[in-house]
Amino acid sequence: CPGQSVTLGGVAFTAKGLVGVGRIPAAQRDTTGETFGSLSGLALDRATWRRSADGAAYAGTLHSLSDRGRVKNGVTTNYRPRIHQLSVAFTPAPAGSSTQTQLRLSLTETRLLSETDGTPLTGFEGLSLSLDGRTIYALLQSALRQDGGEDGNSQRRHTRLLAYDIANPAAPVLTGEWILPLPVYTQSGSQQVASVGDMVAINGRQFLVLVRDGNGRGGDTPVSLYRAVLVYDVTGATNLAGSAFDNPNNPAAPRGVLASSIVPASSAVLINLNDAAQLSRFGLNNGPSDNANTLSEKWESLALVPALGAAAKGVECAAAQQFQRGEKPEAPAHPGPEAL
């Protein structure tokens, strides 16, 4: 919502509203000839980020991971992990109704990684590097198995954020480990837990986290019940690093109930991505219709970009989708990821 402010740890954060939308066609090919599938994980190359002389536009380079290979009949094909490099041009939209052309994304390079196979799992879904390059933060998609992660969706709320000192990259040291309670929502009469899509470290104690349900275009229902960016603050939260709670036989939240000795991180919703008033300005919707302007199910990317002289920073979110392999892809169910 425009002007929505939250304060955590003495710091005020303000969401000023949706200011841009862009699309990547579902038929986009990467530089190896594979269908470009997604933006699952997003990082800005800060050295490339520029603001135009008149202050009206921005440009730079983004890096993104692919989500995974094509999924058909519940089976994921082997797909070699890769990093995509994209040039981005961004002109913030003025107030009022607008088109979907503020973000222009162009694929410039695809870099293949060495591993060719992977194991499906619910593991680290958010990864962020501190500005000084000395600490890396990793956030689990939902609770560990011993903390309720294998007891059904309703009990996997208490996930973990980890911090590693990587001053010596060859020997990372765990320095921080905190419980982040994920948001809950009600669907079909039962409590559900929203999953982590991505995260960005603001500083050593505050983090932006993208969370969502499994609904949207491409899912079982087009109406998302929860899709938001939250601010988390670990000030005052219990640091579990090196404690008995690192032993899987001593869970921090057995069957989803947090141990009374643990203080979790605090949080507040900063951006409601399902805000109908904001979406409608750009011709987008959160259902109940299911069309090319309905937000996709998978939202798995989050980046924070400097405003370079303006009074705020921008948040970019992007959707991911499964994709086709080979020379003759099937017709996609929707036109491609939207980036906001």
ABEGO torsion letter per residue (X at the ends): XBGBBBBBGGBBBBBAEBABBBBBBAABBBAAGBBBABBBEBBBBAAABBBBAAGABBBEBBBBBBABBBBBGGBBBBBBBBBBBBBBBBBBBBBEBBBAAABBBBBABBBBBABABBBBBBBBABBBBBAAGABBBBBBABBBAAAGAAAEAAAAABBBBBBBBAABAABBBBABBBBBBBBBBBBGGBBBBBBBABBBBABAABBBBBBBBABEBGBABABBABBBBBBBBABGBBBABGBAAABAABBABBGGBBBAABBBBBBBBABBAABAAAAAAAGBBAOABBBAABBBABBABBBBBBAGGBABBBBBBBBBBBBBBEABBBBBABAEBBBX
